[in-house]
Amino acid sequence: ALLTGEFLILFIYYVKGGFQKENTKSGLNFLILIFYFIYFGLSFINLFIFIISFSILFYWTSYIYVKSEFSNKNDGLL
């Protein structure tokens, strides 16, 4: 959360200071923007991977539960 807030502050600084005037720190602002988008993309990829793994885990546990509920012989989960 701290990193997200820090990058959000840097992005707001880029938007406020980068587009209003051409200054000597335009390269630094461009680097800040690049790092912000890299971080944003990585967080989205992490969220996507987390959702996929959570759905796989949920599907596997529900499959085990259904298989154990409707199996004839009661020998554990599988």
PDB file of N, CA, C and O in Angstrom:
ATOM      1  N   ALA A   1       0.838  -1.202   0.000  1.00  0.00           N
ATOM      2  CA  ALA A   1       0.000   0.000   0.000  1.00  0.00           C
ATOM      3  C   ALA A   1       0.873   1.252   0.000  1.00  0.00           C
ATOM      4  O   ALA A   1       0.538   2.264  -0.616  1.00  0.00           O
ATOM      5  N   LEU A   2       1.996   1.158   0.703  1.00  0.00           N
ATOM      6  CA  LEU A   2       2.909   2.300   0.755  1.00  0.00           C
ATOM      7  C   LEU A   2       3.504   2.583  -0.616  1.00  0.00           C
ATOM      8  O   LEU A   2       3.600   3.735  -1.038  1.00  0.00           O
ATOM      9  N   LEU A   3       3.905   1.512  -1.311  1.00  0.00           N
ATOM     10  CA  LEU A   3       4.464   1.684  -2.653  1.00  0.00           C
ATOM     11  C   LEU A   3       3.425   2.227  -3.621  1.00  0.00           C
ATOM     12  O   LEU A   3       3.740   3.040  -4.490  1.00  0.00           O
ATOM     13  N   THR A   4       2.178   1.772  -3.469  1.00  0.00           N
ATOM     14  CA  THR A   4       1.126   2.264  -4.355  1.00  0.00           C
ATOM     15  C   THR A   4       0.891   3.754  -4.138  1.00  0.00           C
ATOM     16  O   THR A   4       0.734   4.510  -5.097  1.00  0.00           O
ATOM     17  N   GLY A   5       0.867   4.169  -2.878  1.00  0.00           N
ATOM     18  CA  GLY A   5       0.695   5.588  -2.585  1.00  0.00           C
ATOM     19  C   GLY A   5       1.855   6.421  -3.090  1.00  0.00           C
ATOM     20  O   GLY A   5       1.670   7.524  -3.605  1.00  0.00           O
ATOM     21  N   GLU A   6       3.068   5.875  -2.934  1.00  0.00           N
ATOM     22  CA  GLU A   6       4.245   6.598  -3.406  1.00  0.00           C
ATOM     23  C   GLU A   6       4.217   6.776  -4.919  1.00  0.00           C
ATOM     24  O   GLU A   6       4.493   7.861  -5.431  1.00  0.00           O
ATOM     25  N   PHE A   7       3.879   5.691  -5.636  1.00  0.00           N
ATOM     26  CA  PHE A   7       3.823   5.802  -7.089  1.00  0.00           C
ATOM     27  C   PHE A   7       2.663   6.678  -7.542  1.00  0.00           C
ATOM     28  O   PHE A   7       2.752   7.343  -8.575  1.00  0.00           O
ATOM     29  N   LEU A   8       1.572   6.682  -6.775  1.00  0.00           N
ATOM     30  CA  LEU A   8       0.456   7.563  -7.116  1.00  0.00           C
ATOM     31  C   LEU A   8       0.850   9.025  -6.957  1.00  0.00           C
ATOM     32  O   LEU A   8       0.490   9.863  -7.784  1.00  0.00           O
ATOM     33  N   ILE A   9       1.596   9.334  -5.883  1.00  0.00           N
ATOM     34  CA  ILE A   9       2.078  10.700  -5.672  1.00  0.00           C
ATOM     35  C   ILE A   9       3.028  11.111  -6.793  1.00  0.00           C
ATOM     36  O   ILE A   9       2.962  12.233  -7.295  1.00  0.00           O
ATOM     37  N   LEU A  10       3.916  10.187  -7.179  1.00  0.00           N
ATOM     38  CA  LEU A  10       4.848  10.490  -8.270  1.00  0.00           C
ATOM     39  C   LEU A  10       4.104  10.702  -9.587  1.00  0.00           C
ATOM     40  O   LEU A  10       4.477  11.563 -10.384  1.00  0.00           O
ATOM     41  N   PHE A  11       3.055   9.918  -9.811  1.00  0.00           N
ATOM     42  CA  PHE A  11       2.283  10.067 -11.046  1.00  0.00           C
ATOM     43  C   PHE A  11       1.518  11.389 -11.064  1.00  0.00           C
ATOM     44  O   PHE A  11       1.424  12.042 -12.103  1.00  0.00           O
ATOM     45  N   ILE A  12       0.972  11.778  -9.913  1.00  0.00           N
ATOM     46  CA  ILE A  12       0.281  13.069  -9.819  1.00  0.00           C
ATOM     47  C   ILE A  12       1.269  14.208 -10.051  1.00  0.00           C
ATOM     48  O   ILE A  12       0.952  15.196 -10.714  1.00  0.00           O
ATOM     49  N   TYR A  13       2.487  14.055  -9.489  1.00  0.00           N
ATOM     50  CA  TYR A  13       3.527  15.064  -9.711  1.00  0.00           C
ATOM     51  C   TYR A  13       3.893  15.151 -11.184  1.00  0.00           C
ATOM     52  O   TYR A  13       4.126  16.239 -11.709  1.00  0.00           O
ATOM     53  N   TYR A  14       3.942  13.997 -11.852  1.00  0.00           N
ATOM     54  CA  TYR A  14       4.252  14.003 -13.283  1.00  0.00           C
ATOM     55  C   TYR A  14       3.157  14.705 -14.081  1.00  0.00           C
ATOM     56  O   TYR A  14       3.442  15.506 -14.971  1.00  0.00           O
ATOM     57  N   VAL A  15       1.910  14.399 -13.757  1.00  0.00           N
ATOM     58  CA  VAL A  15       0.802  15.000 -14.506  1.00  0.00           C
ATOM     59  C   VAL A  15       0.744  16.510 -14.268  1.00  0.00           C
ATOM     60  O   VAL A  15       0.478  17.275 -15.195  1.00  0.00           O
ATOM     61  N   LYS A  16       0.993  16.944 -13.014  1.00  0.00           N
ATOM     62  CA  LYS A  16       0.909  18.372 -12.726  1.00  0.00           C
ATOM     63  C   LYS A  16       2.109  19.131 -13.289  1.00  0.00           C
ATOM     64  O   LYS A  16       1.956  20.226 -13.829  1.00  0.00           O
ATOM     65  N   GLY A  17       3.304  18.547 -13.161  1.00  0.00           N
ATOM     66  CA  GLY A  17       4.492  19.292 -13.554  1.00  0.00           C
ATOM     67  C   GLY A  17       5.003  18.970 -14.938  1.00  0.00           C
ATOM     68  O   GLY A  17       5.748  19.759 -15.519  1.00  0.00           O
ATOM     69  N   GLY A  18       4.620  17.830 -15.479  1.00  0.00           N
ATOM     70  CA  GLY A  18       5.208  17.398 -16.735  1.00  0.00           C
ATOM     71  C   GLY A  18       4.514  17.994 -17.948  1.00  0.00           C
ATOM     72  O   GLY A  18       5.160  18.270 -18.959  1.00  0.00           O
ATOM     73  N   PHE A  19       3.196  18.197 -17.858  1.00  0.00           N
ATOM     74  CA  PHE A  19       2.447  18.627 -19.030  1.00  0.00           C
ATOM     75  C   PHE A  19       2.247  20.139 -19.076  1.00  0.00           C
ATOM     76  O   PHE A  19       1.890  20.679 -20.123  1.00  0.00           O
ATOM     77  N   GLN A  20       2.472  20.827 -17.962  1.00  0.00           N
ATOM     78  CA  GLN A  20       2.215  22.259 -17.957  1.00  0.00           C
ATOM     79  C   GLN A  20       3.323  23.028 -18.670  1.00  0.00           C
ATOM     80  O   GLN A  20       3.048  23.935 -19.456  1.00  0.00           O
ATOM     81  N   LYS A  21       4.570  22.665 -18.396  1.00  0.00           N
ATOM     82  CA  LYS A  21       5.682  23.416 -18.974  1.00  0.00           C
ATOM     83  C   LYS A  21       6.811  22.461 -19.338  1.00  0.00           C
ATOM     84  O   LYS A  21       6.986  21.415 -18.714  1.00  0.00           O
ATOM     85  N   GLU A  22       7.562  22.836 -20.345  1.00  0.00           N
ATOM     86  CA  GLU A  22       8.750  22.079 -20.717  1.00  0.00           C
ATOM     87  C   GLU A  22       9.902  22.549 -19.842  1.00  0.00           C
ATOM     88  O   GLU A  22      10.320  23.705 -19.911  1.00  0.00           O
ATOM     89  N   ASN A  23      10.412  21.633 -19.014  1.00  0.00           N
ATOM     90  CA  ASN A  23      11.497  22.013 -18.126  1.00  0.00           C
ATOM     91  C   ASN A  23      12.651  21.028 -18.305  1.00  0.00           C
ATOM     92  O   ASN A  23      12.602  20.156 -19.172  1.00  0.00           O
ATOM     93  N   THR A  24      13.669  21.171 -17.494  1.00  0.00           N
ATOM     94  CA  THR A  24      14.854  20.327 -17.636  1.00  0.00           C
ATOM     95  C   THR A  24      14.633  18.948 -17.046  1.00  0.00           C
ATOM     96  O   THR A  24      15.434  18.043 -17.278  1.00  0.00           O
ATOM     97  N   LYS A  25      13.556  18.771 -16.285  1.00  0.00           N
ATOM     98  CA  LYS A  25      13.306  17.479 -15.646  1.00  0.00           C
ATOM     99  C   LYS A  25      12.305  16.627 -16.426  1.00  0.00           C
ATOM    100  O   LYS A  25      11.664  15.739 -15.864  1.00  0.00           O
ATOM    101  N   SER A  26      12.177  16.904 -17.727  1.00  0.00           N
ATOM    102  CA  SER A  26      11.199  16.148 -18.506  1.00  0.00           C
ATOM    103  C   SER A  26      11.635  14.698 -18.662  1.00  0.00           C
ATOM    104  O   SER A  26      10.796  13.797 -18.679  1.00  0.00           O
ATOM    105  N   GLY A  27      12.948  14.463 -18.776  1.00  0.00           N
ATOM    106  CA  GLY A  27      13.437  13.090 -18.856  1.00  0.00           C
ATOM    107  C   GLY A  27      13.181  12.329 -17.579  1.00  0.00           C
ATOM    108  O   GLY A  27      12.816  11.153 -17.607  1.00  0.00           O
ATOM    109  N   LEU A  28      13.374  13.009 -16.443  1.00  0.00           N
ATOM    110  CA  LEU A  28      13.100  12.375 -15.148  1.00  0.00           C
ATOM    111  C   LEU A  28      11.618  12.076 -15.000  1.00  0.00           C
ATOM    112  O   LEU A  28      11.243  11.023 -14.483  1.00  0.00           O
ATOM    113  N   ASN A  29      10.779  12.992 -15.448  1.00  0.00           N
ATOM    114  CA  ASN A  29       9.337  12.755 -15.383  1.00  0.00           C
ATOM    115  C   ASN A  29       8.932  11.595 -16.280  1.00  0.00           C
ATOM    116  O   ASN A  29       8.052  10.808 -15.931  1.00  0.00           O
ATOM    117  N   PHE A  30       9.581  11.492 -17.438  1.00  0.00           N
ATOM    118  CA  PHE A  30       9.283  10.382 -18.343  1.00  0.00           C
ATOM    119  C   PHE A  30       9.688   9.055 -17.718  1.00  0.00           C
ATOM    120  O   PHE A  30       8.976   8.060 -17.857  1.00  0.00           O
ATOM    121  N   LEU A  31      10.835   9.032 -17.027  1.00  0.00           N
ATOM    122  CA  LEU A  31      11.262   7.815 -16.332  1.00  0.00           C
ATOM    123  C   LEU A  31      10.296   7.459 -15.214  1.00  0.00           C
ATOM    124  O   LEU A  31       9.984   6.286 -15.007  1.00  0.00           O
ATOM    125  N   ILE A  32       9.823   8.469 -14.491  1.00  0.00           N
ATOM    126  CA  ILE A  32       8.845   8.232 -13.420  1.00  0.00           C
ATOM    127  C   ILE A  32       7.566   7.636 -14.002  1.00  0.00           C
ATOM    128  O   ILE A  32       6.979   6.719 -13.427  1.00  0.00           O
ATOM    129  N   LEU A  33       7.139   8.170 -15.159  1.00  0.00           N
ATOM    130  CA  LEU A  33       5.933   7.646 -15.806  1.00  0.00           C
ATOM    131  C   LEU A  33       6.129   6.203 -16.252  1.00  0.00           C
ATOM    132  O   LEU A  33       5.235   5.372 -16.095  1.00  0.00           O
ATOM    133  N   ILE A  34       7.315   5.905 -16.814  1.00  0.00           N
ATOM    134  CA  ILE A  34       7.599   4.536 -17.257  1.00  0.00           C
ATOM    135  C   ILE A  34       7.588   3.576 -16.071  1.00  0.00           C
ATOM    136  O   ILE A  34       6.996   2.499 -16.143  1.00  0.00           O
ATOM    137  N   PHE A  35       8.249   3.975 -14.972  1.00  0.00           N
ATOM    138  CA  PHE A  35       8.273   3.112 -13.791  1.00  0.00           C
ATOM    139  C   PHE A  35       6.879   2.934 -13.203  1.00  0.00           C
ATOM    140  O   PHE A  35       6.530   1.860 -12.713  1.00  0.00           O
ATOM    141  N   TYR A  36       6.072   4.021 -13.258  1.00  0.00           N
ATOM    142  CA  TYR A  36       4.725   3.913 -12.721  1.00  0.00           C
ATOM    143  C   TYR A  36       3.897   2.921 -13.527  1.00  0.00           C
ATOM    144  O   TYR A  36       3.166   2.112 -12.955  1.00  0.00           O
ATOM    145  N   PHE A  37       4.009   2.979 -14.860  1.00  0.00           N
ATOM    146  CA  PHE A  37       3.219   2.054 -15.676  1.00  0.00           C
ATOM    147  C   PHE A  37       3.719   0.627 -15.552  1.00  0.00           C
ATOM    148  O   PHE A  37       2.931  -0.317 -15.614  1.00  0.00           O
ATOM    149  N   ILE A  38       5.060   0.456 -15.372  1.00  0.00           N
ATOM    150  CA  ILE A  38       5.590  -0.892 -15.132  1.00  0.00           C
ATOM    151  C   ILE A  38       5.027  -1.445 -13.825  1.00  0.00           C
ATOM    152  O   ILE A  38       4.595  -2.596 -13.766  1.00  0.00           O
ATOM    153  N   TYR A  39       5.035  -0.617 -12.777  1.00  0.00           N
ATOM    154  CA  TYR A  39       4.514  -1.064 -11.482  1.00  0.00           C
ATOM    155  C   TYR A  39       3.015  -1.360 -11.564  1.00  0.00           C
ATOM    156  O   TYR A  39       2.535  -2.334 -10.985  1.00  0.00           O
ATOM    157  N   PHE A  40       2.284  -0.514 -12.284  1.00  0.00           N
ATOM    158  CA  PHE A  40       0.842  -0.693 -12.420  1.00  0.00           C
ATOM    159  C   PHE A  40       0.529  -1.979 -13.168  1.00  0.00           C
ATOM    160  O   PHE A  40      -0.376  -2.721 -12.785  1.00  0.00           O
ATOM    161  N   GLY A  41       1.282  -2.246 -14.242  1.00  0.00           N
ATOM    162  CA  GLY A  41       1.087  -3.469 -14.999  1.00  0.00           C
ATOM    163  C   GLY A  41       1.434  -4.707 -14.199  1.00  0.00           C
ATOM    164  O   GLY A  41       0.744  -5.723 -14.291  1.00  0.00           O
ATOM    165  N   LEU A  42       2.508  -4.631 -13.407  1.00  0.00           N
ATOM    166  CA  LEU A  42       2.890  -5.777 -12.588  1.00  0.00           C
ATOM    167  C   LEU A  42       1.847  -6.052 -11.516  1.00  0.00           C
ATOM    168  O   LEU A  42       1.557  -7.210 -11.216  1.00  0.00           O
ATOM    169  N   SER A  43       1.277  -4.992 -10.932  1.00  0.00           N
ATOM    170  CA  SER A  43       0.239  -5.211  -9.922  1.00  0.00           C
ATOM    171  C   SER A  43      -1.010  -5.822 -10.554  1.00  0.00           C
ATOM    172  O   SER A  43      -1.671  -6.660  -9.941  1.00  0.00           O
ATOM    173  N   PHE A  44      -1.335  -5.400 -11.789  1.00  0.00           N
ATOM    174  CA  PHE A  44      -2.476  -6.004 -12.476  1.00  0.00           C
ATOM    175  C   PHE A  44      -2.216  -7.461 -12.807  1.00  0.00           C
ATOM    176  O   PHE A  44      -3.114  -8.296 -12.698  1.00  0.00           O
ATOM    177  N   ILE A  45      -0.964  -7.777 -13.220  1.00  0.00           N
ATOM    178  CA  ILE A  45      -0.614  -9.169 -13.520  1.00  0.00           C
ATOM    179  C   ILE A  45      -0.691 -10.013 -12.253  1.00  0.00           C
ATOM    180  O   ILE A  45      -1.157 -11.152 -12.288  1.00  0.00           O
ATOM    181  N   ASN A  46      -0.229  -9.449 -11.123  1.00  0.00           N
ATOM    182  CA  ASN A  46      -0.307 -10.175  -9.853  1.00  0.00           C
ATOM    183  C   ASN A  46      -1.754 -10.420  -9.450  1.00  0.00           C
ATOM    184  O   ASN A  46      -2.089 -11.501  -8.965  1.00  0.00           O
ATOM    185  N   LEU A  47      -2.612  -9.429  -9.646  1.00  0.00           N
ATOM    186  CA  LEU A  47      -4.034  -9.590  -9.328  1.00  0.00           C
ATOM    187  C   LEU A  47      -4.675 -10.659 -10.206  1.00  0.00           C
ATOM    188  O   LEU A  47      -5.479 -11.462  -9.732  1.00  0.00           O
ATOM    189  N   PHE A  48      -4.311 -10.663 -11.500  1.00  0.00           N
ATOM    190  CA  PHE A  48      -4.840 -11.648 -12.440  1.00  0.00           C
ATOM    191  C   PHE A  48      -4.410 -13.058 -12.042  1.00  0.00           C
ATOM    192  O   PHE A  48      -5.221 -13.984 -12.042  1.00  0.00           O
ATOM    193  N   ILE A  49      -3.116 -13.217 -11.699  1.00  0.00           N
ATOM    194  CA  ILE A  49      -2.601 -14.528 -11.281  1.00  0.00           C
ATOM    195  C   ILE A  49      -3.277 -14.977  -9.989  1.00  0.00           C
ATOM    196  O   ILE A  49      -3.598 -16.156  -9.832  1.00  0.00           O
ATOM    197  N   PHE A  50      -3.496 -14.040  -9.061  1.00  0.00           N
ATOM    198  CA  PHE A  50      -4.152 -14.378  -7.801  1.00  0.00           C
ATOM    199  C   PHE A  50      -5.587 -14.840  -8.038  1.00  0.00           C
ATOM    200  O   PHE A  50      -6.041 -15.799  -7.414  1.00  0.00           O
ATOM    201  N   ILE A  51      -6.303 -14.162  -8.936  1.00  0.00           N
ATOM    202  CA  ILE A  51      -7.687 -14.550  -9.239  1.00  0.00           C
ATOM    203  C   ILE A  51      -7.721 -15.924  -9.891  1.00  0.00           C
ATOM    204  O   ILE A  51      -8.567 -16.751  -9.553  1.00  0.00           O
ATOM    205  N   ILE A  52      -6.799 -16.175 -10.830  1.00  0.00           N
ATOM    206  CA  ILE A  52      -6.759 -17.472 -11.510  1.00  0.00           C
ATOM    207  C   ILE A  52      -6.453 -18.591 -10.520  1.00  0.00           C
ATOM    208  O   ILE A  52      -7.111 -19.631 -10.534  1.00  0.00           O
ATOM    209  N   SER A  53      -5.450 -18.378  -9.656  1.00  0.00           N
ATOM    210  CA  SER A  53      -5.078 -19.433  -8.709  1.00  0.00           C
ATOM    211  C   SER A  53      -6.190 -19.662  -7.687  1.00  0.00           C
ATOM    212  O   SER A  53      -6.433 -20.798  -7.279  1.00  0.00           O
ATOM    213  N   PHE A  54      -6.867 -18.585  -7.271  1.00  0.00           N
ATOM    214  CA  PHE A  54      -7.950 -18.740  -6.308  1.00  0.00           C
ATOM    215  C   PHE A  54      -9.123 -19.497  -6.924  1.00  0.00           C
ATOM    216  O   PHE A  54      -9.757 -20.313  -6.255  1.00  0.00           O
ATOM    217  N   SER A  55      -9.416 -19.226  -8.208  1.00  0.00           N
ATOM    218  CA  SER A  55     -10.509 -19.953  -8.859  1.00  0.00           C
ATOM    219  C   SER A  55     -10.154 -21.417  -9.064  1.00  0.00           C
ATOM    220  O   SER A  55     -11.013 -22.289  -8.935  1.00  0.00           O
ATOM    221  N   ILE A  56      -8.870 -21.698  -9.386  1.00  0.00           N
ATOM    222  CA  ILE A  56      -8.436 -23.092  -9.521  1.00  0.00           C
ATOM    223  C   ILE A  56      -8.548 -23.811  -8.183  1.00  0.00           C
ATOM    224  O   ILE A  56      -9.001 -24.954  -8.119  1.00  0.00           O
ATOM    225  N   LEU A  57      -8.133 -23.133  -7.115  1.00  0.00           N
ATOM    226  CA  LEU A  57      -8.218 -23.732  -5.780  1.00  0.00           C
ATOM    227  C   LEU A  57      -9.669 -23.993  -5.392  1.00  0.00           C
ATOM    228  O   LEU A  57      -9.990 -25.051  -4.850  1.00  0.00           O
ATOM    229  N   PHE A  58     -10.548 -23.025  -5.671  1.00  0.00           N
ATOM    230  CA  PHE A  58     -11.958 -23.188  -5.342  1.00  0.00           C
ATOM    231  C   PHE A  58     -12.582 -24.322  -6.146  1.00  0.00           C
ATOM    232  O   PHE A  58     -13.369 -25.105  -5.615  1.00  0.00           O
ATOM    233  N   TYR A  59     -12.228 -24.410  -7.436  1.00  0.00           N
ATOM    234  CA  TYR A  59     -12.756 -25.489  -8.278  1.00  0.00           C
ATOM    235  C   TYR A  59     -12.279 -26.845  -7.779  1.00  0.00           C
ATOM    236  O   TYR A  59     -13.052 -27.802  -7.756  1.00  0.00           O
ATOM    237  N   TRP A  60     -11.012 -26.938  -7.378  1.00  0.00           N
ATOM    238  CA  TRP A  60     -10.458 -28.216  -6.938  1.00  0.00           C
ATOM    239  C   TRP A  60     -11.101 -28.662  -5.629  1.00  0.00           C
ATOM    240  O   TRP A  60     -11.436 -29.836  -5.468  1.00  0.00           O
ATOM    241  N   THR A  61     -11.276 -27.727  -4.691  1.00  0.00           N
ATOM    242  CA  THR A  61     -11.882 -28.099  -3.409  1.00  0.00           C
ATOM    243  C   THR A  61     -13.350 -28.478  -3.582  1.00  0.00           C
ATOM    244  O   THR A  61     -13.829 -29.411  -2.936  1.00  0.00           O
ATOM    245  N   SER A  62     -14.071 -27.762  -4.450  1.00  0.00           N
ATOM    246  CA  SER A  62     -15.477 -28.126  -4.672  1.00  0.00           C
ATOM    247  C   SER A  62     -15.582 -29.471  -5.387  1.00  0.00           C
ATOM    248  O   SER A  62     -16.506 -30.242  -5.129  1.00  0.00           O
ATOM    249  N   TYR A  63     -14.637 -29.754  -6.283  1.00  0.00           N
ATOM    250  CA  TYR A  63     -14.623 -31.049  -6.963  1.00  0.00           C
ATOM    251  C   TYR A  63     -14.378 -32.176  -5.968  1.00  0.00           C
ATOM    252  O   TYR A  63     -15.035 -33.216  -6.025  1.00  0.00           O
ATOM    253  N   ILE A  64     -13.429 -31.968  -5.054  1.00  0.00           N
ATOM    254  CA  ILE A  64     -13.158 -32.985  -4.029  1.00  0.00           C
ATOM    255  C   ILE A  64     -14.384 -33.170  -3.139  1.00  0.00           C
ATOM    256  O   ILE A  64     -14.725 -34.293  -2.765  1.00  0.00           O
ATOM    257  N   TYR A  65     -15.049 -32.052  -2.799  1.00  0.00           N
ATOM    258  CA  TYR A  65     -16.216 -32.140  -1.925  1.00  0.00           C
ATOM    259  C   TYR A  65     -17.354 -32.901  -2.603  1.00  0.00           C
ATOM    260  O   TYR A  65     -17.992 -33.752  -1.982  1.00  0.00           O
ATOM    261  N   VAL A  66     -17.606 -32.596  -3.874  1.00  0.00           N
ATOM    262  CA  VAL A  66     -18.687 -33.273  -4.600  1.00  0.00           C
ATOM    263  C   VAL A  66     -18.360 -34.750  -4.777  1.00  0.00           C
ATOM    264  O   VAL A  66     -19.235 -35.605  -4.639  1.00  0.00           O
ATOM    265  N   LYS A  67     -17.104 -35.048  -5.081  1.00  0.00           N
ATOM    266  CA  LYS A  67     -16.713 -36.434  -5.286  1.00  0.00           C
ATOM    267  C   LYS A  67     -16.834 -37.225  -3.984  1.00  0.00           C
ATOM    268  O   LYS A  67     -17.220 -38.394  -3.998  1.00  0.00           O
ATOM    269  N   SER A  68     -16.501 -36.584  -2.854  1.00  0.00           N
ATOM    270  CA  SER A  68     -16.609 -37.291  -1.578  1.00  0.00           C
ATOM    271  C   SER A  68     -18.062 -37.394  -1.119  1.00  0.00           C
ATOM    272  O   SER A  68     -18.425 -38.339  -0.418  1.00  0.00           O
ATOM    273  N   GLU A  69     -18.891 -36.429  -1.510  1.00  0.00           N
ATOM    274  CA  GLU A  69     -20.293 -36.477  -1.104  1.00  0.00           C
ATOM    275  C   GLU A  69     -21.057 -37.566  -1.848  1.00  0.00           C
ATOM    276  O   GLU A  69     -21.882 -38.263  -1.258  1.00  0.00           O
ATOM    277  N   PHE A  70     -20.783 -37.710  -3.134  1.00  0.00           N
ATOM    278  CA  PHE A  70     -21.575 -38.619  -3.949  1.00  0.00           C
ATOM    279  C   PHE A  70     -20.860 -39.927  -4.274  1.00  0.00           C
ATOM    280  O   PHE A  70     -21.277 -40.662  -5.169  1.00  0.00           O
ATOM    281  N   SER A  71     -19.789 -40.213  -3.549  1.00  0.00           N
ATOM    282  CA  SER A  71     -19.133 -41.500  -3.779  1.00  0.00           C
ATOM    283  C   SER A  71     -19.833 -42.577  -2.950  1.00  0.00           C
ATOM    284  O   SER A  71     -20.343 -42.300  -1.864  1.00  0.00           O
ATOM    285  N   ASN A  72     -19.853 -43.802  -3.467  1.00  0.00           N
ATOM    286  CA  ASN A  72     -20.543 -44.890  -2.779  1.00  0.00           C
ATOM    287  C   ASN A  72     -19.775 -45.349  -1.544  1.00  0.00           C
ATOM    288  O   ASN A  72     -20.339 -45.473  -0.457  1.00  0.00           O
ATOM    289  N   LYS A  73     -18.490 -45.598  -1.728  1.00  0.00           N
ATOM    290  CA  LYS A  73     -17.684 -46.021  -0.576  1.00  0.00           C
ATOM    291  C   LYS A  73     -17.053 -44.792   0.072  1.00  0.00           C
ATOM    292  O   LYS A  73     -16.518 -43.922  -0.615  1.00  0.00           O
ATOM    293  N   ASN A  74     -17.121 -44.731   1.370  1.00  0.00           N
ATOM    294  CA  ASN A  74     -16.710 -43.546   2.109  1.00  0.00           C
ATOM    295  C   ASN A  74     -15.272 -43.732   2.595  1.00  0.00           C
ATOM    296  O   ASN A  74     -15.041 -44.098   3.747  1.00  0.00           O
ATOM    297  N   ASP A  75     -14.317 -43.480   1.715  1.00  0.00           N
ATOM    298  CA  ASP A  75     -12.914 -43.713   2.064  1.00  0.00           C
ATOM    299  C   ASP A  75     -12.119 -42.414   1.978  1.00  0.00           C
ATOM    300  O   ASP A  75     -11.148 -42.336   1.225  1.00  0.00           O
ATOM    301  N   GLY A  76     -12.511 -41.408   2.726  1.00  0.00           N
ATOM    302  CA  GLY A  76     -11.750 -40.163   2.756  1.00  0.00           C
ATOM    303  C   GLY A  76     -12.209 -39.194   1.678  1.00  0.00           C
ATOM    304  O   GLY A  76     -13.324 -39.299   1.166  1.00  0.00           O
ATOM    305  N   LEU A  77     -11.342 -38.255   1.343  1.00  0.00           N
ATOM    306  CA  LEU A  77     -11.704 -37.209   0.388  1.00  0.00           C
ATOM    307  C   LEU A  77     -11.725 -37.729  -1.032  1.00  0.00           C
ATOM    308  O   LEU A  77     -12.653 -37.433  -1.785  1.00  0.00           O
ATOM    309  N   LEU A  78     -10.718 -38.501  -1.412  1.00  0.00           N
ATOM    310  CA  LEU A  78     -10.702 -39.057  -2.757  1.00  0.00           C
ATOM    311  C   LEU A  78     -11.186 -40.479  -2.706  1.00  0.00           C
ATOM    312  O   LEU A  78     -11.254 -41.145  -3.739  1.00  0.00           O
TER     313      LEU A  78
END
